[in-house]
């Protein structure tokens, strides 16, 4: 296991923003040094703000965000998330491709659903346009790594791009890369029960150690600790592949029948943990960040429909999914609508980080040069434009089944 990120949260609305930035930078540095001395590897320190439309006017928004990017880098933060666009004003999403194109380490997001009116078709369309436009920010389509459309994601989630802050007070949380714990737990187990017990023992022990240090740092700096996100995040090597962990339960290949059951076992195991939690604490299936998932996708055994199906029992949704570069924006809308409806009906957080790759079609090999990616084939995308009633609707009121009579 490794700490993917010490993620700090703040509000640029505060008159003391520079003070908060300095305070959080010192906290992140102190916590990193404490973790390293205890044998933990810390990959990054990240900063997430309240939604960007709250602290910058549209006309000078990009300039303000670029200044914040420079300030956060100078303070020692590797990446900066400026939060989600305003759901009630989907037009503000139109600035996101410009923000991504003008920066290198800025992440953005946007909501697809509203707690009172359900799925927003206007937001779905706006997010689809963001993805479609951002794919052309660079020749490889890489800018979409820094954007996600999301639903039911709470503030203080430490994994990017979904991270954002809420309120004026600074805070911090931990995102842990721990797919290797699942590989180890289930790879040497006699049955499912033993594998689950071994995983829980490992995560609970890590959670107790990390939270004790985090609470100590919290008291030292007077900054709230929001919790830990053990979302079984992978690294693109087999030793840290969530795909390998899922297959170790007895499924020949991810995408075959039994895959959903394997995913449900892992997701349910995480719910049994006793650590202080924030964010997803679910199962991540990022196609390009996992060696086995990338391989299964390349061989055609693992599809977008499989990802959608598995998202019903666990996970963060569709993550780092390579799509054909000529995918129409209307087809992206259809996929985002499915993600939003699934999230709304089940009352669970889901995200979509989709990556149309210019110049490539279904079946072509990707050629990303990125340490956290394993190249795969562009996934087949069976979709068509939404019409009829969906096209004429502004929103769809889908009730959470947990509250249904």
Secondary structure as a PSIPRED ss2 file (coil, helix, strand):
# PSIPRED VFORMAT (PSIPRED V4.0)

   1 X C   1.000  0.000  0.000
   2 X E   0.000  0.000  1.000
   3 X E   0.000  0.000  1.000
   4 X E   0.000  0.000  1.000
   5 X E   0.000  0.000  1.000
   6 X E   0.000  0.000  1.000
   7 X E   0.000  0.000  1.000
   8 X E   0.000  0.000  1.000
   9 X E   0.000  0.000  1.000
  10 X E   0.000  0.000  1.000
  11 X C   1.000  0.000  0.000
  12 X C   1.000  0.000  0.000
  13 X C   1.000  0.000  0.000
  14 X C   1.000  0.000  0.000
  15 X C   1.000  0.000  0.000
  16 X C   1.000  0.000  0.000
  17 X H   0.000  1.000  0.000
  18 X H   0.000  1.000  0.000
  19 X H   0.000  1.000  0.000
  20 X H   0.000  1.000  0.000
  21 X H   0.000  1.000  0.000
  22 X H   0.000  1.000  0.000
  23 X H   0.000  1.000  0.000
  24 X H   0.000  1.000  0.000
  25 X H   0.000  1.000  0.000
  26 X H   0.000  1.000  0.000
  27 X H   0.000  1.000  0.000
  28 X H   0.000  1.000  0.000
  29 X H   0.000  1.000  0.000
  30 X H   0.000  1.000  0.000
  31 X H   0.000  1.000  0.000
  32 X H   0.000  1.000  0.000
  33 X H   0.000  1.000  0.000
  34 X H   0.000  1.000  0.000
  35 X H   0.000  1.000  0.000
  36 X H   0.000  1.000  0.000
  37 X H   0.000  1.000  0.000
  38 X C   1.000  0.000  0.000
  39 X C   1.000  0.000  0.000
  40 X C   1.000  0.000  0.000
  41 X C   1.000  0.000  0.000
  42 X E   0.000  0.000  1.000
  43 X E   0.000  0.000  1.000
  44 X E   0.000  0.000  1.000
  45 X E   0.000  0.000  1.000
  46 X E   0.000  0.000  1.000
  47 X E   0.000  0.000  1.000
  48 X E   0.000  0.000  1.000
  49 X E   0.000  0.000  1.000
  50 X C   1.000  0.000  0.000
  51 X C   1.000  0.000  0.000
  52 X H   0.000  1.000  0.000
  53 X H   0.000  1.000  0.000
  54 X H   0.000  1.000  0.000
  55 X C   1.000  0.000  0.000
  56 X C   1.000  0.000  0.000
  57 X C   1.000  0.000  0.000
  58 X C   1.000  0.000  0.000
  59 X C   1.000  0.000  0.000
  60 X C   1.000  0.000  0.000
  61 X H   0.000  1.000  0.000
  62 X H   0.000  1.000  0.000
  63 X H   0.000  1.000  0.000
  64 X H   0.000  1.000  0.000
  65 X H   0.000  1.000  0.000
  66 X H   0.000  1.000  0.000
  67 X H   0.000  1.000  0.000
  68 X H   0.000  1.000  0.000
  69 X H   0.000  1.000  0.000
  70 X H   0.000  1.000  0.000
  71 X H   0.000  1.000  0.000
  72 X H   0.000  1.000  0.000
  73 X H   0.000  1.000  0.000
  74 X H   0.000  1.000  0.000
  75 X H   0.000  1.000  0.000
  76 X C   1.000  0.000  0.000
  77 X C   1.000  0.000  0.000
  78 X C   1.000  0.000  0.000
  79 X E   0.000  0.000  1.000
  80 X E   0.000  0.000  1.000
  81 X E   0.000  0.000  1.000
  82 X E   0.000  0.000  1.000
  83 X E   0.000  0.000  1.000
  84 X E   0.000  0.000  1.000
  85 X E   0.000  0.000  1.000
  86 X C   1.000  0.000  0.000
  87 X C   1.000  0.000  0.000
  88 X C   1.000  0.000  0.000
  89 X C   1.000  0.000  0.000
  90 X H   0.000  1.000  0.000
  91 X H   0.000  1.000  0.000
  92 X H   0.000  1.000  0.000
  93 X H   0.000  1.000  0.000
  94 X H   0.000  1.000  0.000
  95 X H   0.000  1.000  0.000
  96 X H   0.000  1.000  0.000
  97 X H   0.000  1.000  0.000
  98 X H   0.000  1.000  0.000
  99 X H   0.000  1.000  0.000
 100 X H   0.000  1.000  0.000
 101 X H   0.000  1.000  0.000
 102 X H   0.000  1.000  0.000
 103 X C   1.000  0.000  0.000
 104 X C   1.000  0.000  0.000
 105 X C   1.000  0.000  0.000
 106 X E   0.000  0.000  1.000
 107 X E   0.000  0.000  1.000
 108 X E   0.000  0.000  1.000
 109 X E   0.000  0.000  1.000
 110 X E   0.000  0.000  1.000
 111 X E   0.000  0.000  1.000
 112 X C   1.000  0.000  0.000
 113 X E   0.000  0.000  1.000
 114 X E   0.000  0.000  1.000
 115 X C   1.000  0.000  0.000
 116 X C   1.000  0.000  0.000
 117 X C   1.000  0.000  0.000
 118 X E   0.000  0.000  1.000
 119 X E   0.000  0.000  1.000
 120 X E   0.000  0.000  1.000
 121 X H   0.000  1.000  0.000
 122 X H   0.000  1.000  0.000
 123 X H   0.000  1.000  0.000
 124 X H   0.000  1.000  0.000
 125 X H   0.000  1.000  0.000
 126 X H   0.000  1.000  0.000
 127 X H   0.000  1.000  0.000
 128 X H   0.000  1.000  0.000
 129 X H   0.000  1.000  0.000
 130 X H   0.000  1.000  0.000
 131 X H   0.000  1.000  0.000
 132 X H   0.000  1.000  0.000
 133 X H   0.000  1.000  0.000
 134 X H   0.000  1.000  0.000
 135 X C   1.000  0.000  0.000
 136 X C   1.000  0.000  0.000
 137 X C   1.000  0.000  0.000
 138 X C   1.000  0.000  0.000
 139 X C   1.000  0.000  0.000
 140 X C   1.000  0.000  0.000
 141 X C   1.000  0.000  0.000
 142 X H   0.000  1.000  0.000
 143 X H   0.000  1.000  0.000
 144 X H   0.000  1.000  0.000
 145 X H   0.000  1.000  0.000
 146 X H   0.000  1.000  0.000
 147 X E   0.000  0.000  1.000
 148 X E   0.000  0.000  1.000
 149 X E   0.000  0.000  1.000
 150 X E   0.000  0.000  1.000
 151 X E   0.000  0.000  1.000
 152 X C   1.000  0.000  0.000
 153 X C   1.000  0.000  0.000
 154 X C   1.000  0.000  0.000
 155 X C   1.000  0.000  0.000
 156 X C   1.000  0.000  0.000
 157 X C   1.000  0.000  0.000
 158 X C   1.000  0.000  0.000
 159 X C   1.000  0.000  0.000
 160 X C   1.000  0.000  0.000
 161 X C   1.000  0.000  0.000
 162 X C   1.000  0.000  0.000
 163 X C   1.000  0.000  0.000
 164 X C   1.000  0.000  0.000
 165 X C   1.000  0.000  0.000
 166 X C   1.000  0.000  0.000
 167 X C   1.000  0.000  0.000
 168 X C   1.000  0.000  0.000
 169 X C   1.000  0.000  0.000
 170 X C   1.000  0.000  0.000
 171 X E   0.000  0.000  1.000
 172 X E   0.000  0.000  1.000
 173 X E   0.000  0.000  1.000
 174 X E   0.000  0.000  1.000
 175 X E   0.000  0.000  1.000
 176 X E   0.000  0.000  1.000
 177 X E   0.000  0.000  1.000
 178 X C   1.000  0.000  0.000
 179 X H   0.000  1.000  0.000
 180 X H   0.000  1.000  0.000
 181 X H   0.000  1.000  0.000
 182 X H   0.000  1.000  0.000
 183 X H   0.000  1.000  0.000
 184 X H   0.000  1.000  0.000
 185 X H   0.000  1.000  0.000
 186 X H   0.000  1.000  0.000
 187 X H   0.000  1.000  0.000
 188 X C   1.000  0.000  0.000
 189 X C   1.000  0.000  0.000
 190 X C   1.000  0.000  0.000
 191 X C   1.000  0.000  0.000
 192 X H   0.000  1.000  0.000
 193 X H   0.000  1.000  0.000
 194 X H   0.000  1.000  0.000
 195 X H   0.000  1.000  0.000
 196 X H   0.000  1.000  0.000
 197 X H   0.000  1.000  0.000
 198 X H   0.000  1.000  0.000
 199 X H   0.000  1.000  0.000
 200 X H   0.000  1.000  0.000
 201 X H   0.000  1.000  0.000
 202 X H   0.000  1.000  0.000
 203 X H   0.000  1.000  0.000
 204 X H   0.000  1.000  0.000
 205 X H   0.000  1.000  0.000
 206 X H   0.000  1.000  0.000
 207 X H   0.000  1.000  0.000
 208 X H   0.000  1.000  0.000
 209 X H   0.000  1.000  0.000
 210 X H   0.000  1.000  0.000
 211 X H   0.000  1.000  0.000
 212 X H   0.000  1.000  0.000
 213 X H   0.000  1.000  0.000
 214 X H   0.000  1.000  0.000
 215 X H   0.000  1.000  0.000
 216 X H   0.000  1.000  0.000
 217 X H   0.000  1.000  0.000
 218 X H   0.000  1.000  0.000
 219 X H   0.000  1.000  0.000
 220 X H   0.000  1.000  0.000
 221 X H   0.000  1.000  0.000
 222 X C   1.000  0.000  0.000
 223 X C   1.000  0.000  0.000
 224 X E   0.000  0.000  1.000
 225 X E   0.000  0.000  1.000
 226 X E   0.000  0.000  1.000
 227 X E   0.000  0.000  1.000
 228 X E   0.000  0.000  1.000
 229 X E   0.000  0.000  1.000
 230 X E   0.000  0.000  1.000
 231 X C   1.000  0.000  0.000
 232 X C   1.000  0.000  0.000
 233 X C   1.000  0.000  0.000
 234 X C   1.000  0.000  0.000
 235 X C   1.000  0.000  0.000
 236 X C   1.000  0.000  0.000
 237 X C   1.000  0.000  0.000
 238 X H   0.000  1.000  0.000
 239 X H   0.000  1.000  0.000
 240 X H   0.000  1.000  0.000
 241 X C   1.000  0.000  0.000
 242 X H   0.000  1.000  0.000
 243 X H   0.000  1.000  0.000
 244 X H   0.000  1.000  0.000
 245 X H   0.000  1.000  0.000
 246 X H   0.000  1.000  0.000
 247 X H   0.000  1.000  0.000
 248 X C   1.000  0.000  0.000
 249 X C   1.000  0.000  0.000
 250 X C   1.000  0.000  0.000
 251 X C   1.000  0.000  0.000
 252 X C   1.000  0.000  0.000
 253 X C   1.000  0.000  0.000
 254 X C   1.000  0.000  0.000
 255 X C   1.000  0.000  0.000
 256 X C   1.000  0.000  0.000
 257 X C   1.000  0.000  0.000
 258 X C   1.000  0.000  0.000
 259 X H   0.000  1.000  0.000
 260 X H   0.000  1.000  0.000
 261 X H   0.000  1.000  0.000
 262 X H   0.000  1.000  0.000
 263 X H   0.000  1.000  0.000
 264 X H   0.000  1.000  0.000
 265 X H   0.000  1.000  0.000
 266 X H   0.000  1.000  0.000
 267 X H   0.000  1.000  0.000
 268 X H   0.000  1.000  0.000
 269 X H   0.000  1.000  0.000
 270 X H   0.000  1.000  0.000
 271 X H   0.000  1.000  0.000
 272 X C   1.000  0.000  0.000
 273 X C   1.000  0.000  0.000
 274 X C   1.000  0.000  0.000
 275 X C   1.000  0.000  0.000
 276 X C   1.000  0.000  0.000
 277 X E   0.000  0.000  1.000
 278 X C   1.000  0.000  0.000
 279 X C   1.000  0.000  0.000
 280 X C   1.000  0.000  0.000
 281 X C   1.000  0.000  0.000
 282 X C   1.000  0.000  0.000
 283 X C   1.000  0.000  0.000
 284 X C   1.000  0.000  0.000
 285 X C   1.000  0.000  0.000
 286 X E   0.000  0.000  1.000
 287 X H   0.000  1.000  0.000
 288 X H   0.000  1.000  0.000
 289 X H   0.000  1.000  0.000
 290 X C   1.000  0.000  0.000
 291 X H   0.000  1.000  0.000
 292 X H   0.000  1.000  0.000
 293 X H   0.000  1.000  0.000
 294 X H   0.000  1.000  0.000
 295 X H   0.000  1.000  0.000
 296 X H   0.000  1.000  0.000
 297 X H   0.000  1.000  0.000
 298 X H   0.000  1.000  0.000
 299 X C   1.000  0.000  0.000
 300 X C   1.000  0.000  0.000
 301 X C   1.000  0.000  0.000
 302 X C   1.000  0.000  0.000
 303 X C   1.000  0.000  0.000
 304 X H   0.000  1.000  0.000
 305 X H   0.000  1.000  0.000
 306 X H   0.000  1.000  0.000
 307 X H   0.000  1.000  0.000
 308 X H   0.000  1.000  0.000
 309 X H   0.000  1.000  0.000
 310 X H   0.000  1.000  0.000
 311 X H   0.000  1.000  0.000
 312 X C   1.000  0.000  0.000
 313 X C   1.000  0.000  0.000
 314 X C   1.000  0.000  0.000
 315 X C   1.000  0.000  0.000
 316 X C   1.000  0.000  0.000
 317 X E   0.000  0.000  1.000
 318 X E   0.000  0.000  1.000
 319 X E   0.000  0.000  1.000
 320 X E   0.000  0.000  1.000
 321 X E   0.000  0.000  1.000
 322 X E   0.000  0.000  1.000
 323 X E   0.000  0.000  1.000
 324 X E   0.000  0.000  1.000
 325 X C   1.000  0.000  0.000
 326 X C   1.000  0.000  0.000
 327 X C   1.000  0.000  0.000
 328 X C   1.000  0.000  0.000
 329 X H   0.000  1.000  0.000
 330 X H   0.000  1.000  0.000
 331 X H   0.000  1.000  0.000
 332 X H   0.000  1.000  0.000
 333 X H   0.000  1.000  0.000
 334 X H   0.000  1.000  0.000
 335 X H   0.000  1.000  0.000
 336 X H   0.000  1.000  0.000
 337 X H   0.000  1.000  0.000
 338 X H   0.000  1.000  0.000
 339 X H   0.000  1.000  0.000
 340 X H   0.000  1.000  0.000
 341 X H   0.000  1.000  0.000
 342 X H   0.000  1.000  0.000
 343 X H   0.000  1.000  0.000
 344 X H   0.000  1.000  0.000
 345 X H   0.000  1.000  0.000
 346 X H   0.000  1.000  0.000
 347 X C   1.000  0.000  0.000
 348 X C   1.000  0.000  0.000
 349 X C   1.000  0.000  0.000
 350 X E   0.000  0.000  1.000
 351 X E   0.000  0.000  1.000
 352 X E   0.000  0.000  1.000
 353 X E   0.000  0.000  1.000
 354 X E   0.000  0.000  1.000
 355 X E   0.000  0.000  1.000
 356 X E   0.000  0.000  1.000
 357 X E   0.000  0.000  1.000
 358 X C   1.000  0.000  0.000
 359 X C   1.000  0.000  0.000
 360 X C   1.000  0.000  0.000
 361 X C   1.000  0.000  0.000
 362 X C   1.000  0.000  0.000
 363 X C   1.000  0.000  0.000
 364 X C   1.000  0.000  0.000
 365 X E   0.000  0.000  1.000
 366 X C   1.000  0.000  0.000
 367 X C   1.000  0.000  0.000
 368 X C   1.000  0.000  0.000
 369 X C   1.000  0.000  0.000
 370 X C   1.000  0.000  0.000
 371 X C   1.000  0.000  0.000
 372 X C   1.000  0.000  0.000
 373 X C   1.000  0.000  0.000
 374 X C   1.000  0.000  0.000
 375 X C   1.000  0.000  0.000
 376 X C   1.000  0.000  0.000
 377 X E   0.000  0.000  1.000
 378 X C   1.000  0.000  0.000
 379 X C   1.000  0.000  0.000
 380 X C   1.000  0.000  0.000
 381 X C   1.000  0.000  0.000
 382 X C   1.000  0.000  0.000
 383 X C   1.000  0.000  0.000
 384 X C   1.000  0.000  0.000
 385 X C   1.000  0.000  0.000
 386 X C   1.000  0.000  0.000
 387 X C   1.000  0.000  0.000
 388 X H   0.000  1.000  0.000
 389 X H   0.000  1.000  0.000
 390 X H   0.000  1.000  0.000
 391 X H   0.000  1.000  0.000
 392 X C   1.000  0.000  0.000
 393 X C   1.000  0.000  0.000
 394 X C   1.000  0.000  0.000
 395 X E   0.000  0.000  1.000
 396 X E   0.000  0.000  1.000
 397 X C   1.000  0.000  0.000
 398 X C   1.000  0.000  0.000
 399 X C   1.000  0.000  0.000
 400 X C   1.000  0.000  0.000
 401 X H   0.000  1.000  0.000
 402 X H   0.000  1.000  0.000
 403 X H   0.000  1.000  0.000
 404 X C   1.000  0.000  0.000
 405 X C   1.000  0.000  0.000
